[in-house]
Amino acid sequence: MNCLDLTLSSPAANLACDEALLDACDEGSGGEILRFWEPREYFVVVGYSNHVAQEVNITACERQNIEIFRRCTGGGTILQGPGCLNYSLILKIDEAGPVRNITAANAHIMGRHRNVLGKLLGKPVAIQGHTDLVCDWIKFSGNAQRRKRHALVFHGTFLLNFDLTLIEKLLPMPSRQPDYRQDRPHSQFLMNLPLGAEALKASLRQAWGTGEYLTVAPDCQRLIAEKYSRDEWNLKF
Protein backbone atom coordinates (compact mmCIF):
# COMPACT_ATOMS: atom_id res chain seq x y z
CA MET A 1 0.00 0.00 0.00
CA ASN A 2 1.28 3.44 -0.98
CA CYS A 3 0.81 6.68 0.94
CA LEU A 4 -0.46 9.95 -0.52
CA ASP A 5 -0.19 12.93 1.85
CA LEU A 6 -1.72 15.62 -0.31
CA THR A 7 -4.21 18.42 0.25
CA LEU A 8 -5.54 19.90 -2.97
CA SER A 9 -6.54 23.50 -3.54
CA SER A 10 -10.29 23.30 -2.95
CA PRO A 11 -12.90 21.22 -1.11
CA ALA A 12 -14.30 20.05 -4.46
CA ALA A 13 -10.88 18.84 -5.56
CA ASN A 14 -10.23 17.01 -2.30
CA LEU A 15 -13.59 15.22 -2.43
CA ALA A 16 -13.13 14.39 -6.10
CA CYS A 17 -9.66 13.00 -5.41
CA ASP A 18 -11.05 10.24 -3.18
CA GLU A 19 -13.51 9.17 -5.87
CA ALA A 20 -10.83 9.30 -8.58
CA LEU A 21 -8.54 7.10 -6.49
CA LEU A 22 -11.41 4.65 -5.98
CA ASP A 23 -12.22 4.57 -9.70
CA ALA A 24 -8.57 3.95 -10.61
CA CYS A 25 -8.24 1.06 -8.16
CA ASP A 26 -11.54 -0.45 -9.28
CA GLU A 27 -10.51 -0.26 -12.93
CA GLY A 28 -7.06 -1.74 -12.26
CA SER A 29 -5.04 1.35 -13.14
CA GLY A 30 -4.35 2.28 -9.52
CA GLY A 31 -3.42 0.44 -6.36
CA GLU A 32 -4.21 0.49 -2.66
CA ILE A 33 -3.54 3.85 -1.03
CA LEU A 34 -3.68 5.54 2.35
CA ARG A 35 -4.28 9.23 1.76
CA PHE A 36 -4.17 12.15 4.20
CA TRP A 37 -5.46 15.68 3.68
CA GLU A 38 -6.15 18.65 5.95
CA PRO A 39 -8.75 21.32 5.02
CA ARG A 40 -7.66 24.93 4.84
CA GLU A 41 -11.17 26.40 4.95
CA TYR A 42 -14.54 25.61 6.51
CA PHE A 43 -17.17 23.80 4.46
CA VAL A 44 -20.06 21.43 5.06
CA VAL A 45 -20.14 17.92 3.59
CA VAL A 46 -23.39 15.98 3.46
CA GLY A 47 -23.53 12.21 3.07
CA TYR A 48 -24.61 10.80 -0.29
CA SER A 49 -28.31 10.47 0.59
CA ASN A 50 -28.63 13.37 3.06
CA HIS A 51 -31.23 16.09 2.51
CA VAL A 52 -29.46 19.45 2.73
CA ALA A 53 -32.43 21.44 4.05
CA GLN A 54 -32.90 18.92 6.85
CA GLU A 55 -29.25 18.48 7.89
CA VAL A 56 -27.75 21.94 7.34
CA ASN A 57 -28.53 25.43 8.61
CA ILE A 58 -28.40 26.86 5.11
CA THR A 59 -29.02 30.46 6.21
CA ALA A 60 -26.12 30.37 8.68
CA CYS A 61 -23.82 28.89 6.04
CA GLU A 62 -24.77 31.59 3.54
CA ARG A 63 -24.21 34.28 6.16
CA GLN A 64 -20.67 33.01 6.78
CA ASN A 65 -19.92 32.14 3.13
CA ILE A 66 -19.49 28.47 3.94
CA GLU A 67 -20.07 26.19 0.97
CA ILE A 68 -21.99 22.91 1.02
CA PHE A 69 -20.75 19.80 -0.76
CA ARG A 70 -21.92 16.20 -1.14
CA ARG A 71 -19.57 13.22 -0.92
CA CYS A 72 -19.89 9.90 -2.70
CA THR A 73 -20.10 7.87 0.53
CA GLY A 74 -22.90 7.45 3.05
CA GLY A 75 -23.05 8.59 6.65
CA GLY A 76 -24.11 11.86 8.19
CA THR A 77 -23.42 15.52 7.60
CA ILE A 78 -20.20 17.03 8.93
CA LEU A 79 -18.40 20.34 9.11
CA GLN A 80 -14.84 20.33 7.79
CA GLY A 81 -12.12 22.89 8.37
CA PRO A 82 -8.74 23.66 9.91
CA GLY A 83 -8.03 21.28 12.78
CA CYS A 84 -9.45 18.22 11.00
CA LEU A 85 -7.24 15.41 9.75
CA ASN A 86 -8.87 13.41 6.98
CA TYR A 87 -7.74 10.01 5.84
CA SER A 88 -8.89 7.82 2.95
CA LEU A 89 -8.20 4.14 2.46
CA ILE A 90 -8.50 2.77 -1.05
CA LEU A 91 -8.61 -1.01 -0.78
CA LYS A 92 -9.11 -3.88 -3.20
CA ILE A 93 -12.04 -6.19 -2.52
CA ASP A 94 -11.26 -9.89 -2.20
CA GLU A 95 -14.33 -12.10 -1.88
CA ALA A 96 -12.60 -14.04 0.90
CA GLY A 97 -10.71 -11.10 2.41
CA PRO A 98 -11.21 -8.84 5.44
CA VAL A 99 -13.17 -6.19 3.49
CA ARG A 100 -15.38 -8.66 1.57
CA ASN A 101 -18.59 -6.89 2.62
CA ILE A 102 -19.72 -3.76 4.45
CA THR A 103 -19.82 -5.34 7.90
CA ALA A 104 -16.44 -7.02 7.54
CA ALA A 105 -14.82 -3.83 6.27
CA ASN A 106 -16.22 -1.82 9.16
CA ALA A 107 -14.90 -4.32 11.69
CA HIS A 108 -11.48 -4.67 10.03
CA ILE A 109 -10.73 -0.98 9.56
CA MET A 110 -12.39 0.41 12.67
CA GLY A 111 -10.78 -2.25 14.84
CA ARG A 112 -7.33 -1.34 13.58
CA HIS A 113 -7.94 2.37 14.13
CA ARG A 114 -9.35 1.76 17.61
CA ASN A 115 -6.12 -0.01 18.55
CA VAL A 116 -3.96 2.77 17.09
CA LEU A 117 -5.80 5.50 18.98
CA GLY A 118 -5.93 3.50 22.20
CA LYS A 119 -2.14 3.24 22.21
CA LEU A 120 -1.65 6.91 21.37
CA LEU A 121 -4.09 8.10 24.04
CA GLY A 122 -3.13 5.55 26.66
CA LYS A 123 -6.78 4.83 27.43
CA PRO A 124 -9.61 2.72 26.02
CA VAL A 125 -11.17 3.72 22.72
CA ALA A 126 -14.46 2.20 21.61
CA ILE A 127 -16.36 1.76 18.36
CA GLN A 128 -19.94 3.01 18.52
CA GLY A 129 -22.68 3.39 15.94
CA HIS A 130 -20.76 1.04 13.59
CA THR A 131 -18.19 3.61 12.40
CA ASP A 132 -17.67 6.17 15.19
CA LEU A 133 -14.60 6.20 17.40
CA VAL A 134 -15.23 7.43 20.92
CA CYS A 135 -13.36 7.97 24.16
CA ASP A 136 -15.42 8.11 27.36
CA TRP A 137 -18.55 8.07 25.15
CA ILE A 138 -17.48 11.23 23.32
CA LYS A 139 -16.94 11.04 19.56
CA PHE A 140 -13.74 12.18 17.87
CA SER A 141 -13.93 10.38 14.52
CA GLY A 142 -16.68 9.57 12.04
CA ASN A 143 -16.24 7.33 8.99
CA ALA A 144 -18.02 6.11 5.87
CA GLN A 145 -17.44 3.88 2.86
CA ARG A 146 -18.40 3.35 -0.76
CA ARG A 147 -17.97 0.06 -2.56
CA LYS A 148 -17.57 -0.69 -6.24
CA ARG A 149 -17.07 -4.07 -7.87
CA HIS A 150 -13.34 -4.48 -7.23
CA ALA A 151 -12.43 -1.74 -4.74
CA LEU A 152 -13.73 0.45 -1.95
CA VAL A 153 -13.01 3.79 -0.36
CA PHE A 154 -13.24 4.00 3.41
CA HIS A 155 -12.60 7.49 4.71
CA GLY A 156 -13.08 9.56 7.82
CA THR A 157 -12.10 12.55 9.89
CA PHE A 158 -10.19 12.93 13.16
CA LEU A 159 -10.92 16.04 15.21
CA LEU A 160 -7.63 17.43 16.51
CA ASN A 161 -7.82 21.18 16.96
CA PHE A 162 -11.20 22.04 15.47
CA ASP A 163 -13.56 24.90 16.36
CA LEU A 164 -16.32 22.73 17.80
CA THR A 165 -18.49 25.75 18.63
CA LEU A 166 -18.97 26.42 14.93
CA ILE A 167 -20.71 23.07 14.42
CA GLU A 168 -23.73 24.02 16.50
CA LYS A 169 -24.12 27.24 14.52
CA LEU A 170 -24.13 25.50 11.14
CA LEU A 171 -25.54 22.01 11.72
CA PRO A 172 -28.82 21.24 13.51
CA MET A 173 -29.24 18.01 15.41
CA PRO A 174 -29.03 15.21 12.84
CA SER A 175 -32.27 13.63 11.67
CA ARG A 176 -30.80 10.22 12.45
CA GLN A 177 -28.44 9.54 15.33
CA PRO A 178 -26.89 6.47 16.95
CA ASP A 179 -28.42 5.30 20.22
CA TYR A 180 -25.30 6.13 22.22
CA ARG A 181 -25.65 9.83 21.38
CA GLN A 182 -28.74 10.09 23.61
CA ASP A 183 -29.81 13.42 22.10
CA ARG A 184 -26.66 15.17 23.27
CA PRO A 185 -25.95 18.47 21.47
CA HIS A 186 -22.81 18.73 19.37
CA SER A 187 -20.94 20.48 22.19
CA GLN A 188 -21.44 17.49 24.52
CA PHE A 189 -21.09 14.80 21.87
CA LEU A 190 -17.83 15.76 20.13
CA MET A 191 -14.25 16.27 21.27
CA ASN A 192 -10.82 17.15 19.94
CA LEU A 193 -8.02 14.66 20.43
CA PRO A 194 -4.95 15.85 22.35
CA LEU A 195 -2.73 14.73 19.47
CA GLY A 196 -0.77 16.34 16.68
CA ALA A 197 -1.50 15.48 13.06
CA GLU A 198 2.01 14.22 12.32
CA ALA A 199 2.03 11.76 15.23
CA LEU A 200 -1.35 10.38 14.22
CA LYS A 201 -0.38 10.07 10.57
CA ALA A 202 2.83 8.22 11.50
CA SER A 203 0.90 5.72 13.62
CA LEU A 204 -1.67 5.12 10.88
CA ARG A 205 1.03 4.66 8.27
CA GLN A 206 2.67 2.08 10.51
CA ALA A 207 -0.63 0.32 11.19
CA TRP A 208 -1.33 -0.05 7.46
CA GLY A 209 2.24 -0.85 6.49
CA THR A 210 2.51 1.87 3.86
CA GLY A 211 5.47 1.85 1.53
CA GLU A 212 6.18 4.29 -1.28
CA TYR A 213 5.11 7.92 -0.97
CA LEU A 214 3.12 9.22 -3.91
CA THR A 215 3.37 12.90 -4.79
CA VAL A 216 0.85 13.27 -7.62
CA ALA A 217 -2.92 13.07 -7.37
CA PRO A 218 -5.03 11.40 -10.05
CA ASP A 219 -6.75 13.57 -12.64
CA CYS A 220 -9.84 14.90 -10.84
CA GLN A 221 -10.88 17.58 -13.31
CA ARG A 222 -13.77 15.68 -14.88
CA LEU A 223 -15.24 14.79 -11.49
CA ILE A 224 -14.86 18.37 -10.28
CA ALA A 225 -16.48 19.83 -13.39
CA GLU A 226 -19.30 17.30 -13.71
CA LYS A 227 -20.07 16.68 -10.05
CA TYR A 228 -18.38 18.37 -7.10
CA SER A 229 -18.57 21.94 -8.41
CA ARG A 230 -22.24 21.68 -9.40
CA ASP A 231 -25.37 22.36 -7.37
CA GLU A 232 -27.05 19.53 -9.28
CA TRP A 233 -24.83 17.17 -7.29
CA ASN A 234 -24.12 19.00 -4.05
CA LEU A 235 -27.69 20.17 -3.43
CA LYS A 236 -29.63 17.46 -5.26
CA PHE A 237 -31.52 16.31 -2.12
C-alpha positions in Angstrom: 0.0 0.0 0.0 1.3 3.4 -1.0 0.8 6.7 0.9 -0.5 10.0 -0.5 -0.2 12.9 1.8 -1.7 15.6 -0.3 -4.2 18.4 0.3 -5.5 19.9 -3.0 -6.5 23.5 -3.5 -10.3 23.3 -3.0 -12.9 21.2 -1.1 -14.3 20.1 -4.5 -10.9 18.8 -5.6 -10.2 17.0 -2.3 -13.6 15.2 -2.4 -13.1 14.4 -6.1 -9.7 13.0 -5.4 -11.0 10.2 -3.2 -13.5 9.2 -5.9 -10.8 9.3 -8.6 -8.5 7.1 -6.5 -11.4 4.6 -6.0 -12.2 4.6 -9.7 -8.6 4.0 -10.6 -8.2 1.1 -8.2 -11.5 -0.5 -9.3 -10.5 -0.3 -12.9 -7.1 -1.7 -12.3 -5.0 1.3 -13.1 -4.4 2.3 -9.5 -3.4 0.4 -6.4 -4.2 0.5 -2.7 -3.5 3.8 -1.0 -3.7 5.5 2.4 -4.3 9.2 1.8 -4.2 12.1 4.2 -5.5 15.7 3.7 -6.2 18.7 5.9 -8.8 21.3 5.0 -7.7 24.9 4.8 -11.2 26.4 4.9 -14.5 25.6 6.5 -17.2 23.8 4.5 -20.1 21.4 5.1 -20.1 17.9 3.6 -23.4 16.0 3.5 -23.5 12.2 3.1 -24.6 10.8 -0.3 -28.3 10.5 0.6 -28.6 13.4 3.1 -31.2 16.1 2.5 -29.5 19.4 2.7 -32.4 21.4 4.1 -32.9 18.9 6.9 -29.3 18.5 7.9 -27.8 21.9 7.3 -28.5 25.4 8.6 -28.4 26.9 5.1 -29.0 30.5 6.2 -26.1 30.4 8.7 -23.8 28.9 6.0 -24.8 31.6 3.5 -24.2 34.3 6.2 -20.7 33.0 6.8 -19.9 32.1 3.1 -19.5 28.5 3.9 -20.1 26.2 1.0 -22.0 22.9 1.0 -20.7 19.8 -0.8 -21.9 16.2 -1.1 -19.6 13.2 -0.9 -19.9 9.9 -2.7 -20.1 7.9 0.5 -22.9 7.5 3.0 -23.0 8.6 6.6 -24.1 11.9 8.2 -23.4 15.5 7.6 -20.2 17.0 8.9 -18.4 20.3 9.1 -14.8 20.3 7.8 -12.1 22.9 8.4 -8.7 23.7 9.9 -8.0 21.3 12.8 -9.5 18.2 11.0 -7.2 15.4 9.8 -8.9 13.4 7.0 -7.7 10.0 5.8 -8.9 7.8 2.9 -8.2 4.1 2.5 -8.5 2.8 -1.1 -8.6 -1.0 -0.8 -9.1 -3.9 -3.2 -12.0 -6.2 -2.5 -11.3 -9.9 -2.2 -14.3 -12.1 -1.9 -12.6 -14.0 0.9 -10.7 -11.1 2.4 -11.2 -8.8 5.4 -13.2 -6.2 3.5 -15.4 -8.7 1.6 -18.6 -6.9 2.6 -19.7 -3.8 4.5 -19.8 -5.3 7.9 -16.4 -7.0 7.5 -14.8 -3.8 6.3 -16.2 -1.8 9.2 -14.9 -4.3 11.7 -11.5 -4.7 10.0 -10.7 -1.0 9.6 -12.4 0.4 12.7 -10.8 -2.3 14.8 -7.3 -1.3 13.6 -7.9 2.4 14.1 -9.4 1.8 17.6 -6.1 0.0 18.5 -4.0 2.8 17.1 -5.8 5.5 19.0 -5.9 3.5 22.2 -2.1 3.2 22.2 -1.7 6.9 21.4 -4.1 8.1 24.0 -3.1 5.5 26.7 -6.8 4.8 27.4 -9.6 2.7 26.0 -11.2 3.7 22.7 -14.5 2.2 21.6 -16.4 1.8 18.4 -19.9 3.0 18.5 -22.7 3.4 15.9 -20.8 1.0 13.6 -18.2 3.6 12.4 -17.7 6.2 15.2 -14.6 6.2 17.4 -15.2 7.4 20.9 -13.4 8.0 24.2 -15.4 8.1 27.4 -18.6 8.1 25.2 -17.5 11.2 23.3 -16.9 11.0 19.6 -13.7 12.2 17.9 -13.9 10.4 14.5 -16.7 9.6 12.0 -16.2 7.3 9.0 -18.0 6.1 5.9 -17.4 3.9 2.9 -18.4 3.3 -0.8 -18.0 0.1 -2.6 -17.6 -0.7 -6.2 -17.1 -4.1 -7.9 -13.3 -4.5 -7.2 -12.4 -1.7 -4.7 -13.7 0.4 -1.9 -13.0 3.8 -0.4 -13.2 4.0 3.4 -12.6 7.5 4.7 -13.1 9.6 7.8 -12.1 12.5 9.9 -10.2 12.9 13.2 -10.9 16.0 15.2 -7.6 17.4 16.5 -7.8 21.2 17.0 -11.2 22.0 15.5 -13.6 24.9 16.4 -16.3 22.7 17.8 -18.5 25.8 18.6 -19.0 26.4 14.9 -20.7 23.1 14.4 -23.7 24.0 16.5 -24.1 27.2 14.5 -24.1 25.5 11.1 -25.5 22.0 11.7 -28.8 21.2 13.5 -29.2 18.0 15.4 -29.0 15.2 12.8 -32.3 13.6 11.7 -30.8 10.2 12.5 -28.4 9.5 15.3 -26.9 6.5 17.0 -28.4 5.3 20.2 -25.3 6.1 22.2 -25.7 9.8 21.4 -28.7 10.1 23.6 -29.8 13.4 22.1 -26.7 15.2 23.3 -25.9 18.5 21.5 -22.8 18.7 19.4 -20.9 20.5 22.2 -21.4 17.5 24.5 -21.1 14.8 21.9 -17.8 15.8 20.1 -14.2 16.3 21.3 -10.8 17.1 19.9 -8.0 14.7 20.4 -5.0 15.8 22.4 -2.7 14.7 19.5 -0.8 16.3 16.7 -1.5 15.5 13.1 2.0 14.2 12.3 2.0 11.8 15.2 -1.3 10.4 14.2 -0.4 10.1 10.6 2.8 8.2 11.5 0.9 5.7 13.6 -1.7 5.1 10.9 1.0 4.7 8.3 2.7 2.1 10.5 -0.6 0.3 11.2 -1.3 0.0 7.5 2.2 -0.8 6.5 2.5 1.9 3.9 5.5 1.9 1.5 6.2 4.3 -1.3 5.1 7.9 -1.0 3.1 9.2 -3.9 3.4 12.9 -4.8 0.9 13.3 -7.6 -2.9 13.1 -7.4 -5.0 11.4 -10.0 -6.8 13.6 -12.6 -9.8 14.9 -10.8 -10.9 17.6 -13.3 -13.8 15.7 -14.9 -15.2 14.8 -11.5 -14.9 18.4 -10.3 -16.5 19.8 -13.4 -19.3 17.3 -13.7 -20.1 16.7 -10.0 -18.4 18.4 -7.1 -18.6 21.9 -8.4 -22.2 21.7 -9.4 -25.4 22.4 -7.4 -27.0 19.5 -9.3 -24.8 17.2 -7.3 -24.1 19.0 -4.1 -27.7 20.2 -3.4 -29.6 17.5 -5.3 -31.5 16.3 -2.1 
